[in-house]
Amino acid sequence: DWGMRCLMARRLVEAGVSFVTVTFNGWDDHSAVAKNMTSRGPAFDRAVSALVEDVYARGLDKKVAIVVWGEFGRAPRMNKKKKGGSGRDHWSRSMSALVAGGGMKVGQVIGVNNARGGRPKARPLHRNDVWATLYQHLGIDWTKSFPNNAGRPIPILSRGKAIKELI
């Protein structure tokens, strides 16, 4: 199913669609992390790596940016839930993103978390830095503001800078 979604995304781009989102539902794992990663991880790896290889093989890598990114990470420690089992809470201080294509300088690791993965240790980035980078790729001036109905300026991004290592 995930492979078919990635194939459809590539076909849509080839047909002229400029923005495609592929969702991989069902990753909100508070518990049974090892079991769920064993069952979902290989299929996810195959689908995403095939999409990346396909985009580069077809010469779409300058035009197409691939971003694999969750909206948060997971707490570095398991905790005890009230009703029995254990799990991991949502964790916004540390997360990861995979970026490929888009004419960007790929094949690098940018930023480092501490040993437990609980917080950034070096080169911390904000989610808006990722958005600024993607907006720049799409030709959107992310530093602009637009007035709301009351005339107040609302910025596209309230903070953030394009990630210089990728540009």
C-alpha positions, 0 to 999 in steps of 0.5 A, a space after each residue: 500500500 505504501 509503495 503504491 502511494 509513493 508510485 502514485 505521487 511520482 506519477 502525479 508529479 510527472 503529470 504536472 502536479 506541483 505538490 503531493 502529500 503521501 501519508 503513512 498512517 498509524 505511527 502514533 506508537 506510545 507502546 509496542 514500539 519494537 513490535 510495530 517498527 518490526 512490522 512497519 519499518 521494512 515496508 516504509 524503508 522499501 517504499 521511501 527508498 524506492 521513491 527516492 531512487 525513482 525520482 533520481 533515476 528519472 532526472 526529477 531530483 532538481 524539481 522534486 523535493 522529498 520530505 519524510 517528517 513527523 510533527 514530533 519525536 518521541 520522549 527518550 524514556 518509556 513511562 508507566 501509563 495509568 492503565 497498566 502498560 508503558 509507552 512513550 509520550 509525544 516529544 517536540 524538543 527532538 525530531 528528525 526529517 529526511 530530505 532528498 532531491 529538490 536540487 539540495 545538497 543531500 547525503 548529510 546529517 545536520 544537527 545532533 541530539 544528546 545521547 538519549 535523543 531528548 534534546 538537541 546537542 549541536 546545530 539545533 533547528 526549528 520546524 520553521 527552518 525546514 518550512 523555510 527551506 521548502 518554501 524557498 525550493 517552491 519559490 515562496 518568499 517565506 519572509 512575507 507577511 499578509 494583512 488579516 481582516 483587521 489589517 494586521 500583518 500575519 507572517 508566512 512563518 513567524 520565525 525560521 531560516 532556510 537551512 544553509 547546509 541544504 541550499 
